[in-house]
Amino acid sequence: MKRYTYRDWASSFSHRVVYGGIFYYIVYYLIPMTFLVFATYKLVTTLNEARKKKEAMTKTKRNEKDLTLSLVVVVIVFMVFQMANPIRRVLIEVLEPSQLGCGSFYYYFISVSIFSIYMNSSINFVIYCICGRRFRMRFLAMLKCYSQIGTIETSVAKNSGSNDPKDTE
């Protein structure tokens, strides 16, 4: 019977799978996602209860529904886009080193994993624009404000008779 030492166990395939794959997945994905789903559920139920207690106002209800929808969509998108990273970690531990090289499935999966993390960060703005009517209106108002500032500066330069900033001083 062979006696395993700590060093033997740490370099074994089963150690890589258990600690590098399974525990990593549990700690970095499963526990946070479970908490996120639970917190989102509690937030949505709290918002629904608060909405029922308030007086019925069409605008307030629409804003609350938009907020709830935005929140739920952001959480779902986060969960979907973050799924690739734990899968990548499991693949590192399960695949042989020769299967991790250039041109392999894992080589391309790394790009997908990184791209999904970047997409998760940048897609929230699009979600807020699509789902949140109030956010969309305020954003458009802000763009109109900046557009009017540019128009005012242009008209001031035209009224002075020259487009050269040196001539207006």
Residue frames relative to the residue before (quaternion, step in Angstrom):
aa qw qx qy qz dx dy dz
M 1.0000 0.0000 0.0000 0.0000 0.00 0.00 0.00
K 0.3181 -0.7614 0.5391 0.1684 3.55 -0.77 1.09
R 0.2792 -0.7530 0.5759 0.1529 3.52 -0.90 0.95
Y 0.2889 -0.7717 0.5465 0.1496 3.55 -0.75 1.08
T 0.2560 -0.7323 0.6096 0.1630 3.51 -1.07 0.78
Y 0.7059 -0.4417 0.3300 0.4447 3.55 -1.29 0.18
R 0.6537 0.5261 -0.3149 0.4436 3.57 0.94 -0.88
D 0.6410 0.5165 -0.3296 0.4624 3.60 0.98 -0.79
W 0.6712 0.4967 -0.2941 0.4651 3.57 0.89 -0.94
A 0.6703 0.5156 -0.3071 0.4365 3.60 0.90 -0.88
S 0.7386 0.3888 -0.2414 0.4951 3.59 1.04 -0.55
S 0.5133 0.6631 -0.4160 0.3517 3.60 1.23 0.01
F 0.6498 -0.5276 0.3982 0.3752 3.52 -1.31 0.44
S 0.6644 0.5128 -0.3155 0.4428 3.60 0.92 -0.87
H 0.6150 0.5305 -0.3456 0.4700 3.61 1.07 -0.66
R 0.6482 0.5153 -0.3171 0.4624 3.59 0.95 -0.87
V 0.6721 0.4907 -0.3020 0.4650 3.57 0.93 -0.87
V 0.6942 0.4828 -0.2877 0.4497 3.59 0.83 -0.98
Y 0.7954 0.3269 -0.1733 0.4799 3.59 0.65 -1.07
G 0.7266 0.4305 -0.2535 0.4716 3.57 0.92 -0.83
G 0.7547 0.3692 -0.2019 0.5034 3.55 1.11 -0.61
I 0.7804 0.3751 -0.2018 0.4577 3.54 0.40 -1.26
F 0.7101 0.4381 -0.2804 0.4744 3.61 0.72 -0.99
Y 0.6073 0.5398 -0.3573 0.4606 3.58 1.04 -0.71
Y 0.6589 0.5143 -0.3008 0.4591 3.56 0.93 -0.94
I 0.6702 0.4995 -0.3011 0.4590 3.59 0.92 -0.89
V 0.7351 0.4422 -0.2419 0.4533 3.58 0.79 -1.04
Y 0.7875 0.3537 -0.1834 0.4703 3.60 0.84 -0.91
Y 0.7808 0.2962 -0.1797 0.5199 3.59 1.15 -0.30
L 0.7451 0.4441 -0.2569 0.4261 3.57 0.53 -1.13
I 0.6895 0.4655 -0.2916 0.4721 3.63 0.79 -0.93
P 0.6941 0.4506 -0.3135 0.4658 3.67 0.76 -0.85
M 0.6624 0.4992 -0.3213 0.4568 3.61 0.95 -0.77
T 0.6202 0.5282 -0.3431 0.4676 3.58 1.03 -0.72
F 0.6558 0.4960 -0.3037 0.4813 3.56 0.95 -0.88
L 0.6533 0.5199 -0.3131 0.4526 3.60 0.96 -0.86
V 0.6502 0.4964 -0.3176 0.4795 3.59 0.95 -0.81
F 0.6574 0.5059 -0.3083 0.4657 3.59 0.92 -0.89
A 0.6758 0.4876 -0.2980 0.4655 3.60 0.88 -0.94
T 0.6421 0.5104 -0.3233 0.4720 3.59 0.99 -0.76
Y 0.6356 0.5248 -0.3248 0.4638 3.57 0.96 -0.84
K 0.6738 0.4870 -0.2971 0.4697 3.59 0.88 -0.93
L 0.6495 0.5166 -0.3188 0.4579 3.58 0.98 -0.80
V 0.6607 0.4958 -0.3091 0.4713 3.58 0.92 -0.87
T 0.6713 0.4781 -0.3155 0.4704 3.62 0.89 -0.82
T 0.6355 0.5170 -0.3326 0.4671 3.61 1.03 -0.72
L 0.6510 0.5035 -0.3170 0.4714 3.58 0.98 -0.82
N 0.6482 0.5107 -0.3213 0.4646 3.59 0.98 -0.77
E 0.6522 0.5009 -0.3149 0.4739 3.61 0.99 -0.78
A 0.6525 0.5044 -0.3149 0.4698 3.58 0.97 -0.82
R 0.6371 0.5285 -0.3256 0.4568 3.57 1.02 -0.78
K 0.6505 0.5158 -0.3166 0.4589 3.60 1.00 -0.77
K 0.6730 0.5035 -0.2951 0.4544 3.58 1.07 -0.72
K 0.6397 0.5280 -0.3396 0.4434 3.59 1.08 -0.58
E 0.5860 -0.5390 0.4547 0.3992 3.50 -1.28 0.28
A 0.5501 -0.6345 0.4392 0.3191 3.51 -1.14 0.70
M 0.1401 0.7490 -0.6316 0.1426 3.53 -0.54 1.25
T 0.4889 -0.7108 0.4214 0.2797 3.57 -0.60 1.14
K 0.6828 0.4921 -0.3018 0.4479 3.59 0.83 -0.93
T 0.6571 0.5067 -0.3132 0.4619 3.59 0.92 -0.85
K 0.6464 0.5148 -0.3227 0.4616 3.58 0.95 -0.82
R 0.6537 0.5110 -0.3189 0.4580 3.57 0.92 -0.85
N 0.6569 0.5063 -0.3149 0.4615 3.61 0.93 -0.85
E 0.6612 0.4964 -0.3069 0.4714 3.58 0.98 -0.82
K 0.6457 0.5038 -0.3226 0.4745 3.59 0.99 -0.76
D 0.6336 0.5228 -0.3242 0.4692 3.59 1.02 -0.80
L 0.6545 0.5115 -0.3030 0.4670 3.56 0.97 -0.89
T 0.6649 0.4997 -0.2991 0.4677 3.58 0.90 -0.92
L 0.6569 0.5045 -0.3072 0.4687 3.58 0.92 -0.90
S 0.6438 0.5195 -0.3219 0.4604 3.59 0.92 -0.88
L 0.6654 0.5122 -0.3017 0.4516 3.56 0.89 -0.94
V 0.6766 0.4882 -0.2981 0.4637 3.59 0.84 -0.92
V 0.6605 0.4978 -0.3131 0.4668 3.60 0.92 -0.84
V 0.6373 0.5223 -0.3310 0.4599 3.62 0.95 -0.82
V 0.6644 0.4963 -0.3095 0.4653 3.61 0.92 -0.84
I 0.6607 0.4984 -0.3136 0.4655 3.60 0.90 -0.86
V 0.6544 0.5008 -0.3129 0.4723 3.59 0.91 -0.89
F 0.6245 0.5381 -0.3350 0.4564 3.59 0.99 -0.82
M 0.6785 0.4961 -0.2960 0.4537 3.56 0.86 -0.95
V 0.6637 0.5016 -0.3099 0.4602 3.60 0.92 -0.85
F 0.7204 0.4477 -0.2667 0.4576 3.59 0.78 -0.97
Q 0.6783 0.4856 -0.3060 0.4588 3.61 1.07 -0.54
M 0.4935 0.6860 -0.4196 0.3313 3.60 1.23 -0.22
A 0.6251 0.5782 -0.3485 0.3918 3.61 1.01 -0.71
N 0.6402 0.5573 -0.3459 0.3999 3.61 0.95 -0.73
P 0.6768 0.4472 -0.3246 0.4864 3.69 0.80 -0.74
I 0.6094 0.5356 -0.3560 0.4637 3.59 1.07 -0.66
R 0.6217 0.5385 -0.3272 0.4652 3.58 1.02 -0.81
R 0.6655 0.5025 -0.3062 0.4592 3.59 0.93 -0.88
V 0.6417 0.5036 -0.3280 0.4765 3.59 0.98 -0.76
L 0.6422 0.5251 -0.3253 0.4539 3.60 0.98 -0.80
I 0.6006 0.5540 -0.3614 0.4492 3.60 1.03 -0.73
E 0.7290 0.4451 -0.2437 0.4594 3.55 0.89 -0.93
V 0.7137 0.4671 -0.2622 0.4513 3.59 1.01 -0.72
L 0.7003 0.4713 -0.2765 0.4593 3.59 0.93 -0.84
E 0.5182 -0.6111 0.5050 0.3210 3.52 -1.23 0.57
P 0.6381 -0.5485 0.3710 0.3928 3.61 -1.13 0.55
S 0.6303 0.5393 -0.3395 0.4433 3.60 1.08 -0.63
Q 0.6751 0.4884 -0.2884 0.4717 3.61 1.20 -0.46
L 0.6224 0.5600 -0.3327 0.4340 3.60 1.27 0.02
G 0.5140 0.6977 -0.3886 0.3132 3.58 1.25 -0.12
C 0.7534 -0.3832 0.3065 0.4377 3.49 -1.43 0.00
G 0.7951 0.2810 -0.2352 0.4833 3.55 -0.95 0.94
S 0.5725 0.5884 -0.3911 0.4161 3.60 1.21 -0.17
F 0.6959 -0.4434 0.3548 0.4396 3.54 -1.34 0.18
Y 0.6633 0.5200 -0.3036 0.4444 3.57 0.91 -0.95
Y 0.6000 0.5758 -0.3539 0.4281 3.58 1.02 -0.79
Y 0.7204 0.4137 -0.2456 0.4997 3.59 0.92 -0.87
F 0.6100 0.5634 -0.3520 0.4319 3.58 1.10 -0.63
I 0.5699 0.5763 -0.3797 0.4459 3.60 1.11 -0.60
S 0.6577 0.5067 -0.3096 0.4635 3.59 0.93 -0.88
V 0.6397 0.5131 -0.3206 0.4741 3.57 0.99 -0.80
S 0.6502 0.5262 -0.3097 0.4522 3.57 0.96 -0.89
I 0.6816 0.4710 -0.2858 0.4816 3.59 0.85 -0.93
F 0.6396 0.5260 -0.3214 0.4593 3.58 0.98 -0.85
S 0.6616 0.5069 -0.3192 0.4511 3.59 0.95 -0.81
I 0.6206 0.5221 -0.3487 0.4697 3.60 1.07 -0.63
Y 0.6635 0.4888 -0.3071 0.4760 3.60 0.94 -0.83
M 0.6397 0.5236 -0.3270 0.4579 3.58 0.99 -0.82
N 0.6184 0.5464 -0.3449 0.4473 3.56 0.99 -0.79
S 0.6776 0.4955 -0.2974 0.4549 3.57 0.96 -0.83
S 0.7680 0.3991 -0.2093 0.4550 3.57 0.92 -0.81
I 0.6257 0.5837 -0.3478 0.3832 3.60 1.11 -0.45
N 0.5035 0.6667 -0.4302 0.3420 3.61 1.18 -0.38
F 0.6149 0.5458 -0.3501 0.4489 3.60 0.99 -0.75
V 0.6613 0.4986 -0.3019 0.4722 3.58 0.94 -0.90
I 0.6361 0.5263 -0.3281 0.4591 3.59 0.98 -0.80
Y 0.6594 0.4985 -0.3134 0.4674 3.57 0.92 -0.88
C 0.6535 0.5097 -0.3202 0.4589 3.60 0.98 -0.75
I 0.6963 0.4666 -0.2777 0.4695 3.58 0.96 -0.82
C 0.7855 0.3723 -0.1800 0.4604 3.59 0.76 -1.04
G 0.7611 0.3917 -0.2053 0.4744 3.58 1.01 -0.69
R 0.3058 -0.7784 0.5232 0.1640 3.55 -0.27 1.27
R 0.6590 0.5128 -0.3073 0.4564 3.57 0.95 -0.88
F 0.6388 0.5138 -0.3166 0.4772 3.59 0.98 -0.86
R 0.6573 0.5231 -0.3014 0.4511 3.57 0.93 -0.94
M 0.6682 0.4981 -0.3019 0.4629 3.59 0.93 -0.89
R 0.6703 0.4846 -0.3037 0.4729 3.59 0.92 -0.84
F 0.6358 0.5228 -0.3304 0.4619 3.57 1.01 -0.74
L 0.6630 0.4889 -0.3030 0.4792 3.59 0.94 -0.85
A 0.6268 0.5245 -0.3347 0.4690 3.59 1.03 -0.74
M 0.6412 0.5126 -0.3218 0.4718 3.57 1.01 -0.78
L 0.6502 0.5042 -0.3190 0.4704 3.60 0.98 -0.79
K 0.6382 0.5158 -0.3235 0.4711 3.59 1.01 -0.78
C 0.6219 0.5429 -0.3343 0.4546 3.57 1.03 -0.79
Y 0.6818 0.4666 -0.2877 0.4844 3.59 0.89 -0.90
S 0.6172 0.5397 -0.3397 0.4609 3.55 1.08 -0.70
Q 0.6677 0.4929 -0.2981 0.4715 3.60 0.97 -0.81
I 0.6042 0.5425 -0.3645 0.4559 3.61 1.05 -0.63
G 0.6508 0.5033 -0.3125 0.4749 3.59 0.97 -0.82
T 0.6397 0.5199 -0.3144 0.4708 3.60 1.05 -0.78
I 0.6455 0.5148 -0.3189 0.4654 3.60 0.98 -0.82
E 0.6593 0.5027 -0.3153 0.4617 3.60 0.91 -0.87
T 0.6489 0.5148 -0.3153 0.4631 3.59 1.01 -0.81
S 0.6798 0.4819 -0.3006 0.4640 3.59 0.91 -0.88
V 0.6081 0.5354 -0.3606 0.4620 3.64 1.05 -0.61
A 0.6639 0.4942 -0.3076 0.4694 3.57 0.94 -0.85
K 0.6492 0.5072 -0.3223 0.4663 3.63 1.00 -0.74
N 0.6635 0.5120 -0.3072 0.4509 3.59 0.97 -0.83
S 0.6526 0.5094 -0.3307 0.4530 3.59 1.08 -0.50
G 0.5485 -0.6560 0.3726 0.3607 3.56 1.29 -0.12
S 0.7800 0.2174 -0.1362 0.5708 3.58 1.21 -0.07
N 0.3841 -0.7082 0.5451 0.2321 3.53 -1.17 0.60
D 0.5701 0.5934 -0.3838 0.4189 3.59 1.26 -0.16
P 0.4394 -0.7200 0.4645 0.2696 3.61 -0.61 1.07
K 0.5957 0.5795 -0.3710 0.4144 3.62 1.11 -0.56
D 0.6625 0.5139 -0.3056 0.4512 3.59 1.10 -0.69
T 0.6589 0.5229 -0.3221 0.4345 3.63 1.13 -0.46
E 0.5862 0.5949 -0.3787 0.3988 3.59 1.21 -0.24
